[in-house]
Amino acid sequence: LKTHNAWGGIGGVLVLLGAVGLVVTRALRPTLPHFYIALLAIVFMILAPIGGFLYLKAAPAKKAALRKSHRLDAAIFFGLAGLAVIFGIIGLHLVRR
């Protein structure tokens, strides 16, 4: 459970670092692709802990489906967060030229 919570904390730190990076570099442009990827990542970041809390309160018959959904939401979040970072770096280099 400690490792599990650490992954959740890492996800939160990624979002905060991304927000700070956008403000510091003044790269908050809703026209760049990484902006929309990051918005989608934030949706999954919100869904993942909701699924985790629902899993804790769920009846045993529903736990398997909630666990799968929780894990998938988290995996999609981390994938989209990584993709947003990559596209953000590429977009920042293109904007600065």
Secondary structure as the mmCIF struct_conf table of DSSP 4:
data_model
#
loop_
_struct_conf.conf_type_id
_struct_conf.id
_struct_conf.beg_label_comp_id
_struct_conf.beg_label_asym_id
_struct_conf.beg_label_seq_id
_struct_conf.end_label_comp_id
_struct_conf.end_label_asym_id
_struct_conf.end_label_seq_id
HELX_RH_AL_P HELX_RH_AL_P1 LYS A 2 THR A 25
TURN_TY1_P TURN_TY1_P1 ARG A 26 ARG A 26
TURN_TY1_P TURN_TY1_P2 PRO A 30 THR A 31
BEND BEND1 LEU A 32 LEU A 32
HELX_RH_AL_P HELX_RH_AL_P2 PRO A 33 LYS A 57
BEND BEND2 ALA A 58 ALA A 58
HELX_RH_3T_P HELX_RH_3T_P1 PRO A 60 LYS A 62
HELX_RH_AL_P HELX_RH_AL_P3 LYS A 63 ARG A 96
#
